[in-house]
Amino acid sequence: MADENTGATEVTESLVSRKLLVSVHDGVNASGTARIKNRSYSNINADADADAMHKTAVALAGLMDNELANVFYDDKKLLQEVAAE
């Protein structure tokens, strides 16, 4: 909702969900291009910081036969307008 005097809107954001995405090398295709497999893990604790998520991804990759390629995380956030006070 816009402030009538300034036109400003206050918006809050809240975390709805977080996913950890672990990419591992999976050999090469017929043309020699590297293939990557992706694994997605949902219900990641909202308080987990980047270091904790990376350590978890490294540990998970260690359980696989493939070498770790990349680690991503995906936050889904809800944006809502709030009444300015």
KOLGU-4560 file (N, C-alpha, C; in nm, 3 decimals, padded with zeros to 5 digits):
<recs>
<n_xx: 00.085 n_yy: -00.118 n_zz: 00.000 ca_xx: 00.000 ca_yy: 00.000 ca_zz: 00.000 c_xx: 00.089 c_yy: 00.123 c_zz: 00.000 mol: A seq: 1 type: MET>
<n_xx: 00.060 n_yy: 00.217 n_zz: -00.084 ca_xx: 00.142 ca_yy: 00.337 ca_zz: -00.097 c_xx: 00.109 c_yy: 00.439 c_zz: 00.010 mol: A seq: 2 type: ALA>
<n_xx: 00.212 n_yy: 00.507 n_zz: 00.059 ca_xx: 00.194 ca_yy: 00.617 ca_zz: 00.152 c_xx: 00.140 c_yy: 00.735 c_zz: 00.072 mol: A seq: 3 type: ASP>
<n_xx: 00.028 n_yy: 00.793 n_zz: 00.117 ca_xx: -00.037 ca_yy: 00.901 ca_zz: 00.042 c_xx: 00.051 c_yy: 01.024 c_zz: 00.030 mol: A seq: 4 type: GLU>
<n_xx: 00.138 n_yy: 01.048 n_zz: 00.129 ca_xx: 00.223 ca_yy: 01.167 ca_zz: 00.128 c_xx: 00.347 c_yy: 01.151 c_zz: 00.040 mol: A seq: 5 type: ASN>
<n_xx: 00.409 n_yy: 01.031 n_zz: 00.042 ca_xx: 00.534 ca_yy: 01.014 ca_zz: -00.030 c_xx: 00.524 c_yy: 00.915 c_zz: -00.145 mol: A seq: 6 type: THR>
<n_xx: 00.418 n_yy: 00.837 n_zz: -00.150 ca_xx: 00.404 ca_yy: 00.734 ca_zz: -00.251 c_xx: 00.488 c_yy: 00.610 c_zz: -00.219 mol: A seq: 7 type: GLY>
<n_xx: 00.553 n_yy: 00.610 n_zz: -00.100 ca_xx: 00.639 ca_yy: 00.497 ca_zz: -00.063 c_xx: 00.556 c_yy: 00.379 c_zz: -00.016 mol: A seq: 8 type: ALA>
<n_xx: 00.607 n_yy: 00.261 n_zz: -00.042 ca_xx: 00.543 ca_yy: 00.138 ca_zz: 00.000 c_xx: 00.642 c_yy: 00.060 c_zz: 00.086 mol: A seq: 9 type: THR>
<n_xx: 00.594 n_yy: 00.008 n_zz: 00.197 ca_xx: 00.679 ca_yy: -00.077 ca_zz: 00.279 c_xx: 00.647 c_yy: -00.222 c_zz: 00.244 mol: A seq: 10 type: GLU>
<n_xx: 00.751 n_yy: -00.299 n_zz: 00.219 ca_xx: 00.734 ca_yy: -00.438 ca_zz: 00.180 c_xx: 00.817 c_yy: -00.525 c_zz: 00.274 mol: A seq: 11 type: VAL>
<n_xx: 00.758 n_yy: -00.635 n_zz: 00.320 ca_xx: 00.830 ca_yy: -00.731 ca_zz: 00.402 c_xx: 00.853 c_yy: -00.856 c_zz: 00.320 mol: A seq: 12 type: THR>
<n_xx: 00.955 n_yy: -00.931 n_zz: 00.357 ca_xx: 00.980 ca_yy: -01.058 ca_zz: 00.291 c_xx: 00.991 c_yy: -01.165 c_zz: 00.397 mol: A seq: 13 type: GLU>
<n_xx: 00.938 n_yy: -01.283 n_zz: 00.366 ca_xx: 00.949 ca_yy: -01.396 ca_zz: 00.457 c_xx: 00.982 c_yy: -01.521 c_zz: 00.378 mol: A seq: 14 type: SER>
<n_xx: 01.073 n_yy: -01.600 n_zz: 00.433 ca_xx: 01.119 ca_yy: -01.721 ca_zz: 00.368 c_xx: 01.008 c_yy: -01.826 c_zz: 00.371 mol: A seq: 15 type: LEU>
<n_xx: 00.973 n_yy: -01.878 n_zz: 00.255 ca_xx: 00.871 ca_yy: -01.981 ca_zz: 00.243 c_xx: 00.936 c_yy: -02.118 c_zz: 00.239 mol: A seq: 16 type: VAL>
<n_xx: 01.043 n_yy: -02.131 n_zz: 00.160 ca_xx: 01.113 ca_yy: -02.259 ca_zz: 00.152 c_xx: 01.256 c_yy: -02.237 c_zz: 00.104 mol: A seq: 17 type: SER>
<n_xx: 01.341 n_yy: -02.335 n_zz: 00.133 ca_xx: 01.481 ca_yy: -02.331 ca_zz: 00.091 c_xx: 01.519 c_yy: -02.469 c_zz: 00.039 mol: A seq: 18 type: ARG>
<n_xx: 01.590 n_yy: -02.471 n_zz: -00.075 ca_xx: 01.638 ca_yy: -02.596 ca_zz: -00.132 c_xx: 01.789 c_yy: -02.588 c_zz: -00.149 mol: A seq: 19 type: LYS>
<n_xx: 01.855 n_yy: -02.700 n_zz: -00.128 ca_xx: 01.998 ca_yy: -02.713 ca_zz: -00.152 c_xx: 02.014 c_yy: -02.793 c_zz: -00.280 mol: A seq: 20 type: LEU>
<n_xx: 02.092 n_yy: -02.741 n_zz: -00.375 ca_xx: 02.112 ca_yy: -02.807 ca_zz: -00.503 c_xx: 02.259 c_yy: -02.847 c_zz: -00.515 mol: A seq: 21 type: LEU>
<n_xx: 02.283 n_yy: -02.975 n_zz: -00.532 ca_xx: 02.418 ca_yy: -03.028 ca_zz: -00.541 c_xx: 02.438 c_yy: -03.082 c_zz: -00.682 mol: A seq: 22 type: VAL>
<n_xx: 02.538 n_yy: -03.029 n_zz: -00.752 ca_xx: 02.571 ca_yy: -03.073 ca_zz: -00.888 c_xx: 02.700 c_yy: -03.154 c_zz: -00.883 mol: A seq: 23 type: SER>
<n_xx: 02.699 n_yy: -03.271 n_zz: -00.949 ca_xx: 02.817 ca_yy: -03.356 ca_zz: -00.954 c_xx: 02.852 c_yy: -03.389 c_zz: -01.099 mol: A seq: 24 type: VAL>
<n_xx: 02.980 n_yy: -03.410 n_zz: -01.124 ca_xx: 03.026 ca_yy: -03.448 ca_zz: -01.258 c_xx: 02.977 c_yy: -03.590 c_zz: -01.288 mol: A seq: 25 type: HIS>
<n_xx: 02.937 n_yy: -03.613 n_zz: -01.413 ca_xx: 02.887 ca_yy: -03.743 ca_zz: -01.454 c_xx: 02.947 c_yy: -03.784 c_zz: -01.588 mol: A seq: 26 type: ASP>
<n_xx: 03.078 n_yy: -03.770 n_zz: -01.600 ca_xx: 03.146 ca_yy: -03.810 ca_zz: -01.722 c_xx: 03.131 c_yy: -03.707 c_zz: -01.833 mol: A seq: 27 type: GLY>
<n_xx: 03.141 n_yy: -03.757 n_zz: -01.957 ca_xx: 03.129 ca_yy: -03.671 ca_zz: -02.074 c_xx: 03.033 c_yy: -03.736 c_zz: -02.173 mol: A seq: 28 type: VAL>
<n_xx: 02.972 n_yy: -03.652 n_zz: -02.257 ca_xx: 02.883 ca_yy: -03.706 ca_zz: -02.360 c_xx: 02.965 c_yy: -03.743 c_zz: -02.484 mol: A seq: 29 type: ASN>
<n_xx: 02.898 n_yy: -03.785 n_zz: -02.591 ca_xx: 02.966 ca_yy: -03.832 ca_zz: -02.712 c_xx: 03.054 c_yy: -03.725 c_zz: -02.776 mol: A seq: 30 type: ALA>
<n_xx: 03.018 n_yy: -03.599 n_zz: -02.758 ca_xx: 03.099 ca_yy: -03.491 ca_zz: -02.817 c_xx: 03.210 c_yy: -03.442 c_zz: -02.724 mol: A seq: 31 type: SER>
<n_xx: 03.223 n_yy: -03.504 n_zz: -02.608 ca_xx: 03.330 ca_yy: -03.467 ca_zz: -02.515 c_xx: 03.294 c_yy: -03.358 c_zz: -02.416 mol: A seq: 32 type: GLY>
<n_xx: 03.168 n_yy: -03.313 n_zz: -02.419 ca_xx: 03.123 ca_yy: -03.210 ca_zz: -02.326 c_xx: 03.091 c_yy: -03.274 c_zz: -02.190 mol: A seq: 33 type: THR>
<n_xx: 03.134 n_yy: -03.207 n_zz: -02.084 ca_xx: 03.109 ca_yy: -03.259 ca_zz: -01.949 c_xx: 02.959 c_yy: -03.268 c_zz: -01.921 mol: A seq: 34 type: ALA>
<n_xx: 02.920 n_yy: -03.378 n_zz: -01.859 ca_xx: 02.781 ca_yy: -03.395 ca_zz: -01.816 c_xx: 02.775 c_yy: -03.369 c_zz: -01.665 mol: A seq: 35 type: ARG>
<n_xx: 02.668 n_yy: -03.307 n_zz: -01.623 ca_xx: 02.647 ca_yy: -03.275 ca_zz: -01.481 c_xx: 02.514 c_yy: -03.335 c_zz: -01.437 mol: A seq: 36 type: ILE>
<n_xx: 02.514 n_yy: -03.399 n_zz: -01.321 ca_xx: 02.390 ca_yy: -03.448 ca_zz: -01.259 c_xx: 02.357 c_yy: -03.353 c_zz: -01.144 mol: A seq: 37 type: LYS>
<n_xx: 02.230 n_yy: -03.324 n_zz: -01.128 ca_xx: 02.185 ca_yy: -03.235 ca_zz: -01.020 c_xx: 02.098 c_yy: -03.311 c_zz: -00.921 mol: A seq: 38 type: ASN>
<n_xx: 02.122 n_yy: -03.284 n_zz: -00.795 ca_xx: 02.039 ca_yy: -03.341 ca_zz: -00.688 c_xx: 01.983 c_yy: -03.223 c_zz: -00.609 mol: A seq: 39 type: ARG>
<n_xx: 01.856 n_yy: -03.233 n_zz: -00.573 ca_xx: 01.789 ca_yy: -03.126 ca_zz: -00.500 c_xx: 01.741 c_yy: -03.180 c_zz: -00.365 mol: A seq: 40 type: SER>
<n_xx: 01.767 n_yy: -03.104 n_zz: -00.260 ca_xx: 01.726 ca_yy: -03.140 ca_zz: -00.125 c_xx: 01.640 c_yy: -03.028 c_zz: -00.069 mol: A seq: 41 type: TYR>
<n_xx: 01.517 n_yy: -03.060 n_zz: -00.031 ca_xx: 01.426 ca_yy: -02.957 ca_zz: 00.019 c_xx: 01.418 c_yy: -02.962 c_zz: 00.171 mol: A seq: 42 type: SER>
<n_xx: 01.339 n_yy: -02.872 n_zz: 00.226 ca_xx: 01.320 ca_yy: -02.860 ca_zz: 00.372 c_xx: 01.450 c_yy: -02.826 c_zz: 00.445 mol: A seq: 43 type: ASN>
<n_xx: 01.532 n_yy: -02.742 n_zz: 00.383 ca_xx: 01.657 ca_yy: -02.698 ca_zz: 00.446 c_xx: 01.623 c_yy: -02.594 c_zz: 00.552 mol: A seq: 44 type: ILE>
<n_xx: 01.685 n_yy: -02.606 n_zz: 00.667 ca_xx: 01.662 ca_yy: -02.515 ca_zz: 00.778 c_xx: 01.685 c_yy: -02.370 c_zz: 00.736 mol: A seq: 45 type: ASN>
<n_xx: 01.590 n_yy: -02.285 n_zz: 00.766 ca_xx: 01.598 ca_yy: -02.144 ca_zz: 00.728 c_xx: 01.716 c_yy: -02.074 c_zz: 00.794 mol: A seq: 46 type: ALA>
<n_xx: 01.764 n_yy: -02.126 n_zz: 00.906 ca_xx: 01.877 ca_yy: -02.065 ca_zz: 00.977 c_xx: 02.013 c_yy: -02.112 c_zz: 00.926 mol: A seq: 47 type: ASP>
<n_xx: 02.015 n_yy: -02.207 n_zz: 00.832 ca_xx: 02.141 ca_yy: -02.259 ca_zz: 00.781 c_xx: 02.214 c_yy: -02.150 c_zz: 00.703 mol: A seq: 48 type: ALA>
<n_xx: 02.341 n_yy: -02.129 n_zz: 00.736 ca_xx: 02.420 ca_yy: -02.029 ca_zz: 00.663 c_xx: 02.492 c_yy: -02.095 c_zz: 00.546 mol: A seq: 49 type: ASP>
<n_xx: 02.557 n_yy: -02.014 n_zz: 00.465 ca_xx: 02.623 ca_yy: -02.063 ca_zz: 00.344 c_xx: 02.730 c_yy: -02.168 c_zz: 00.377 mol: A seq: 50 type: ALA>
<n_xx: 02.806 n_yy: -02.147 n_zz: 00.482 ca_xx: 02.911 ca_yy: -02.241 ca_zz: 00.519 c_xx: 02.853 c_yy: -02.378 c_zz: 00.555 mol: A seq: 51 type: ASP>
<n_xx: 02.746 n_yy: -02.379 n_zz: 00.634 ca_xx: 02.682 ca_yy: -02.505 ca_zz: 00.674 c_xx: 02.625 c_yy: -02.578 c_zz: 00.553 mol: A seq: 52 type: ALA>
<n_xx: 02.562 n_yy: -02.502 n_zz: 00.462 ca_xx: 02.504 ca_yy: -02.566 ca_zz: 00.343 c_xx: 02.614 c_yy: -02.623 c_zz: 00.255 mol: A seq: 53 type: MET>
<n_xx: 02.726 n_yy: -02.550 n_zz: 00.241 ca_xx: 02.836 ca_yy: -02.600 ca_zz: 00.158 c_xx: 02.897 c_yy: -02.726 c_zz: 00.218 mol: A seq: 54 type: HIS>
<n_xx: 02.920 n_yy: -02.726 n_zz: 00.348 ca_xx: 02.975 ca_yy: -02.844 ca_zz: 00.415 c_xx: 02.883 c_yy: -02.964 c_zz: 00.397 mol: A seq: 55 type: LYS>
<n_xx: 02.753 n_yy: -02.941 n_zz: 00.406 ca_xx: 02.655 ca_yy: -03.049 ca_zz: 00.386 c_xx: 02.662 c_yy: -03.102 c_zz: 00.244 mol: A seq: 56 type: THR>
<n_xx: 02.672 n_yy: -03.012 n_zz: 00.146 ca_xx: 02.681 ca_yy: -03.054 ca_zz: 00.006 c_xx: 02.807 c_yy: -03.136 c_zz: -00.019 mol: A seq: 57 type: ALA>
<n_xx: 02.919 n_yy: -03.093 n_zz: 00.039 ca_xx: 03.045 ca_yy: -03.167 ca_zz: 00.024 c_xx: 03.030 c_yy: -03.306 c_zz: 00.085 mol: A seq: 58 type: VAL>
<n_xx: 02.967 n_yy: -03.315 n_zz: 00.202 ca_xx: 02.946 ca_yy: -03.445 ca_zz: 00.266 c_xx: 02.856 c_yy: -03.534 c_zz: 00.181 mol: A seq: 59 type: ALA>
<n_xx: 02.749 n_yy: -03.478 n_zz: 00.127 ca_xx: 02.658 ca_yy: -03.556 ca_zz: 00.042 c_xx: 02.731 c_yy: -03.604 c_zz: -00.084 mol: A seq: 60 type: LEU>
<n_xx: 02.809 n_yy: -03.517 n_zz: -00.146 ca_xx: 02.883 ca_yy: -03.554 ca_zz: -00.266 c_xx: 02.983 c_yy: -03.665 c_zz: -00.235 mol: A seq: 61 type: ALA>
<n_xx: 03.036 n_yy: -03.663 n_zz: -00.113 ca_xx: 03.130 ca_yy: -03.768 ca_zz: -00.071 c_xx: 03.066 c_yy: -03.905 c_zz: -00.065 mol: A seq: 62 type: GLY>
<n_xx: 02.936 n_yy: -03.911 n_zz: -00.054 ca_xx: 02.865 ca_yy: -04.038 ca_zz: -00.052 c_xx: 02.832 c_yy: -04.089 c_zz: -00.193 mol: A seq: 63 type: LEU>
<n_xx: 02.853 n_yy: -04.003 n_zz: -00.292 ca_xx: 02.824 ca_yy: -04.039 ca_zz: -00.431 c_xx: 02.952 c_yy: -04.083 c_zz: -00.500 mol: A seq: 64 type: MET>
<n_xx: 02.938 n_yy: -04.148 n_zz: -00.614 ca_xx: 03.053 ca_yy: -04.192 ca_zz: -00.691 c_xx: 03.113 c_yy: -04.080 c_zz: -00.775 mol: A seq: 65 type: ASP>
<n_xx: 03.047 n_yy: -03.965 n_zz: -00.778 ca_xx: 03.087 ca_yy: -03.857 ca_zz: -00.867 c_xx: 03.146 c_yy: -03.740 c_zz: -00.789 mol: A seq: 66 type: ASN>
<n_xx: 03.235 n_yy: -03.665 n_zz: -00.855 ca_xx: 03.300 ca_yy: -03.549 ca_zz: -00.794 c_xx: 03.206 c_yy: -03.428 c_zz: -00.792 mol: A seq: 67 type: GLU>
<n_xx: 03.211 n_yy: -03.352 n_zz: -00.684 ca_xx: 03.129 ca_yy: -03.232 ca_zz: -00.670 c_xx: 03.165 c_yy: -03.129 c_zz: -00.777 mol: A seq: 68 type: LEU>
<n_xx: 03.062 n_yy: -03.073 n_zz: -00.842 ca_xx: 03.083 ca_yy: -02.970 ca_zz: -00.944 c_xx: 03.046 c_yy: -02.832 c_zz: -00.889 mol: A seq: 69 type: ALA>
<n_xx: 02.924 n_yy: -02.819 n_zz: -00.838 ca_xx: 02.874 ca_yy: -02.690 ca_zz: -00.788 c_xx: 02.776 c_yy: -02.711 c_zz: -00.675 mol: A seq: 70 type: ASN>
<n_xx: 02.760 n_yy: -02.606 n_zz: -00.595 ca_xx: 02.661 ca_yy: -02.605 ca_zz: -00.488 c_xx: 02.579 c_yy: -02.478 c_zz: -00.502 mol: A seq: 71 type: VAL>
<n_xx: 02.447 n_yy: -02.492 n_zz: -00.504 ca_xx: 02.356 ca_yy: -02.379 ca_zz: -00.512 c_xx: 02.254 c_yy: -02.391 c_zz: -00.401 mol: A seq: 72 type: PHE>
<n_xx: 02.193 n_yy: -02.278 n_zz: -00.365 ca_xx: 02.074 ca_yy: -02.287 ca_zz: -00.283 c_xx: 01.970 c_yy: -02.192 c_zz: -00.342 mol: A seq: 73 type: TYR>
<n_xx: 01.847 n_yy: -02.228 n_zz: -00.320 ca_xx: 01.736 ca_yy: -02.155 ca_zz: -00.379 c_xx: 01.637 c_yy: -02.120 c_zz: -00.268 mol: A seq: 74 type: ASP>
<n_xx: 01.622 n_yy: -01.990 n_zz: -00.245 ca_xx: 01.525 ca_yy: -01.943 ca_zz: -00.146 c_xx: 01.400 c_yy: -01.895 c_zz: -00.216 mol: A seq: 75 type: ASP>
<n_xx: 01.287 n_yy: -01.939 n_zz: -00.168 ca_xx: 01.158 ca_yy: -01.889 ca_zz: -00.217 c_xx: 01.104 c_yy: -01.797 c_zz: -00.108 mol: A seq: 76 type: LYS>
<n_xx: 01.087 n_yy: -01.669 n_zz: -00.143 ca_xx: 01.043 ca_yy: -01.571 ca_zz: -00.044 c_xx: 00.911 c_yy: -01.507 c_zz: -00.086 mol: A seq: 77 type: LYS>
<n_xx: 00.829 n_yy: -01.482 n_zz: 00.012 ca_xx: 00.701 ca_yy: -01.414 ca_zz: -00.009 c_xx: 00.721 c_yy: -01.266 c_zz: 00.020 mol: A seq: 78 type: LEU>
<n_xx: 00.679 n_yy: -01.181 n_zz: -00.073 ca_xx: 00.686 ca_yy: -01.037 ca_zz: -00.055 c_xx: 00.545 c_yy: -00.985 c_zz: -00.033 mol: A seq: 79 type: LEU>
<n_xx: 00.526 n_yy: -00.909 n_zz: 00.074 ca_xx: 00.394 ca_yy: -00.855 ca_zz: 00.106 c_xx: 00.404 c_yy: -00.708 c_zz: 00.140 mol: A seq: 80 type: GLN>
<n_xx: 00.307 n_yy: -00.633 n_zz: 00.091 ca_xx: 00.297 ca_yy: -00.493 ca_zz: 00.130 c_xx: 00.237 c_yy: -00.485 c_zz: 00.269 mol: A seq: 81 type: GLU>
<n_xx: 00.286 n_yy: -00.392 n_zz: 00.347 ca_xx: 00.231 ca_yy: -00.371 ca_zz: 00.481 c_xx: 00.193 c_yy: -00.224 c_zz: 00.495 mol: A seq: 82 type: VAL>
<n_xx: 00.095 n_yy: -00.201 n_zz: 00.577 ca_xx: 00.049 ca_yy: -00.064 ca_zz: 00.600 c_xx: 00.157 c_yy: 00.015 c_zz: 00.670 mol: A seq: 83 type: ALA>
<n_xx: 00.192 n_yy: 00.131 n_zz: 00.615 ca_xx: 00.292 ca_yy: 00.217 ca_zz: 00.678 c_xx: 00.229 c_yy: 00.282 c_zz: 00.801 mol: A seq: 84 type: ALA>
<n_xx: 00.312 n_yy: 00.295 n_zz: 00.904 ca_xx: 00.261 ca_yy: 00.355 ca_zz: 01.027 c_xx: 00.305 c_yy: 00.497 c_zz: 01.042 mol: A seq: 85 type: GLU>
</recs>
